[in-house]
Amino acid sequence: MSIQIEKNVPMPQRTRLPDLPLPAMDVGDSFLAPIPSDDTRRVQALRQRVVRFQRLHKPKRFSVVRDGESMRVFRVA
């Protein structure tokens, strides 16, 4: 099996999310993320960002849920 080199293939654009106010949130706070709930790529990027933040800032815990046409992030612990 050989690997072929391809030329002139455009690089996909990265998903850019705005800065999220995760550090300033208290338990019970939430915010509406400016991401449509049907954009699976951006929703996954939002969830990954929240998971990464949780790992670095234990014991803070968050929940990302669909809220109508958008996504909402809650601080739960």
Backbone bond lengths (Angstrom), bond angles and torsions (degrees), N, CA, C in turn:
res aa  C-N    CA-C-N  psi(-1)  N-CA   C-N-CA  omega(-1)  CA-C   N-CA-C  phi
1 M - - - 1.447 - - 1.521 108.93 -
2 S 1.302 116.25 127.23 1.461 119.84 178.74 1.523 109.55 -115.20
3 I 1.310 114.91 150.64 1.457 121.16 179.93 1.519 107.84 -99.01
4 Q 1.323 115.43 130.97 1.462 120.17 -179.36 1.521 110.37 -95.78
5 I 1.311 115.09 140.52 1.460 121.65 175.10 1.518 108.14 -88.66
6 E 1.325 116.04 131.58 1.458 120.90 179.54 1.521 109.02 -112.20
7 K 1.313 116.50 143.15 1.453 121.74 -178.94 1.522 109.96 -113.38
8 N 1.323 115.05 152.18 1.467 123.21 174.68 1.522 113.44 60.69
9 V 1.319 117.71 37.28 1.463 122.00 174.33 1.527 106.46 -96.52
10 P 1.347 118.44 120.82 1.463 119.30 -177.73 1.529 111.68 -68.91
11 M 1.323 115.28 142.54 1.459 121.01 179.05 1.535 108.78 -78.70
12 P 1.332 118.51 133.38 1.466 119.77 179.15 1.525 110.94 -65.06
13 Q 1.332 115.77 148.32 1.457 119.58 178.73 1.512 109.88 -75.16
14 R 1.329 115.87 143.83 1.458 121.33 178.36 1.518 109.55 -78.36
15 T 1.302 115.25 152.11 1.460 120.82 176.51 1.520 108.21 -81.40
16 R 1.308 116.47 119.23 1.464 121.45 179.64 1.521 108.99 -107.42
17 L 1.310 115.75 124.29 1.457 121.45 176.32 1.523 108.79 -106.58
18 P 1.325 116.96 148.57 1.464 118.50 175.02 1.528 110.31 -69.65
19 D 1.325 116.62 166.59 1.465 120.04 175.73 1.526 108.77 -62.02
20 L 1.300 115.79 135.52 1.458 120.85 -178.59 1.527 109.28 -103.13
21 P 1.346 118.42 142.94 1.469 121.06 -176.90 1.525 113.42 -83.91
22 L 1.311 118.36 34.86 1.465 121.70 -176.27 1.532 113.28 -58.73
23 P 1.338 120.43 -42.31 1.471 119.15 -177.28 1.528 113.39 -64.63
24 A 1.320 118.12 -28.05 1.468 121.45 -174.78 1.523 113.06 -88.95
25 M 1.324 117.86 -1.85 1.462 120.33 -174.10 1.525 112.10 -84.20
26 D 1.347 114.68 143.03 1.457 121.93 172.51 1.527 108.37 -105.34
27 V 1.333 116.78 164.75 1.460 121.07 178.38 1.532 108.51 -58.11
28 G 1.325 116.57 131.62 1.456 122.38 -178.46 1.516 113.47 96.48
29 D 1.347 118.57 -14.36 1.465 121.72 177.82 1.520 110.19 -77.58
30 S 1.335 116.10 155.87 1.459 120.99 174.46 1.514 108.75 -150.75
31 F 1.332 115.71 164.26 1.462 120.75 173.08 1.518 108.47 -145.59
32 L 1.324 114.64 152.86 1.453 122.25 178.34 1.520 107.22 -89.59
33 A 1.324 117.39 116.17 1.462 121.52 -179.73 1.528 109.00 -77.31
34 P 1.326 117.95 138.17 1.468 120.84 -178.38 1.532 111.62 -77.90
35 I 1.333 115.38 54.92 1.462 121.37 -176.64 1.519 108.16 -132.10
36 P 1.327 118.37 126.59 1.466 119.28 176.57 1.522 110.79 -66.68
37 S 1.322 116.48 138.99 1.467 120.51 -175.49 1.525 112.63 -68.15
38 D 1.321 118.57 -16.01 1.466 120.04 -179.88 1.529 112.75 -93.92
39 D 1.334 118.39 -0.19 1.467 122.39 177.12 1.532 108.05 -90.73
40 T 1.324 116.19 86.84 1.465 120.88 -172.11 1.529 113.17 -59.36
41 R 1.310 117.68 -34.34 1.463 120.15 -178.72 1.533 111.03 -66.41
42 R 1.318 117.32 -45.16 1.460 120.80 -179.63 1.528 111.17 -73.16
43 V 1.327 117.91 -34.18 1.465 120.24 176.35 1.525 109.56 -63.35
44 Q 1.317 117.16 -43.03 1.465 120.67 178.20 1.525 110.87 -64.07
45 A 1.339 117.59 -39.13 1.463 120.83 177.37 1.534 110.51 -63.27
46 L 1.335 116.89 -40.10 1.468 121.17 177.36 1.524 110.59 -62.60
47 R 1.324 116.55 -47.38 1.468 120.32 179.91 1.536 111.01 -60.91
48 Q 1.328 117.50 -41.28 1.463 121.03 179.50 1.520 111.37 -63.96
49 R 1.336 115.92 -40.98 1.466 119.24 179.69 1.520 110.30 -62.88
50 V 1.321 117.09 -41.71 1.466 121.28 179.84 1.529 110.14 -65.72
51 V 1.323 117.55 -43.17 1.474 121.10 179.01 1.527 110.61 -61.06
52 R 1.335 116.80 -44.11 1.465 120.26 179.13 1.527 111.40 -61.69
53 F 1.337 116.03 -42.32 1.463 120.04 179.17 1.530 110.26 -62.45
54 Q 1.327 116.99 -42.70 1.473 121.06 179.46 1.519 111.68 -59.97
55 R 1.322 116.72 -41.86 1.466 120.38 -179.31 1.521 111.84 -61.88
56 L 1.331 115.82 -37.46 1.461 120.17 -176.93 1.524 113.18 -84.56
57 H 1.333 117.94 -16.83 1.462 121.53 -174.57 1.523 111.29 -128.43
58 K 1.322 116.63 51.64 1.464 120.29 177.40 1.503 109.18 -64.46
59 P 1.282 121.83 142.13 1.457 131.86 10.82 1.526 113.58 -97.88
60 K 1.346 118.80 19.07 1.468 119.92 179.22 1.525 110.36 -62.17
61 R 1.349 116.32 136.91 1.468 121.90 -179.90 1.523 108.55 -133.23
62 F 1.326 115.65 143.41 1.459 122.56 -177.57 1.519 110.12 -132.04
63 S 1.324 115.44 159.33 1.455 121.99 175.82 1.526 107.97 -131.52
64 V 1.331 116.63 132.49 1.468 122.26 178.74 1.520 107.38 -110.47
65 V 1.337 116.84 120.25 1.460 121.24 -176.76 1.523 110.52 -133.44
66 R 1.318 114.99 157.22 1.461 121.23 175.77 1.522 108.42 -75.33
67 D 1.330 116.07 134.59 1.467 122.18 177.86 1.526 107.37 -131.17
68 G 1.328 115.98 86.90 1.464 120.28 -176.50 1.517 110.17 69.73
69 E 1.320 115.83 -119.93 1.467 121.58 -178.79 1.524 112.88 -91.80
70 S 1.333 117.88 -2.98 1.461 122.32 -176.92 1.524 110.27 -123.01
71 M 1.319 115.01 -174.97 1.453 122.07 176.78 1.526 108.16 -116.23
72 R 1.339 116.06 144.58 1.455 121.76 179.15 1.527 108.61 -122.69
73 V 1.332 116.33 139.58 1.461 122.25 178.49 1.523 108.06 -113.33
74 F 1.340 116.04 125.12 1.463 123.61 178.99 1.502 109.61 -110.71
75 R 1.340 117.00 141.86 1.471 120.24 168.32 1.510 106.12 -91.99
76 V 1.337 117.12 119.81 1.461 121.50 -174.91 1.520 113.30 -107.99
77 A 1.301 119.36 -16.21 1.472 121.62 177.75 1.511 110.03 -156.16
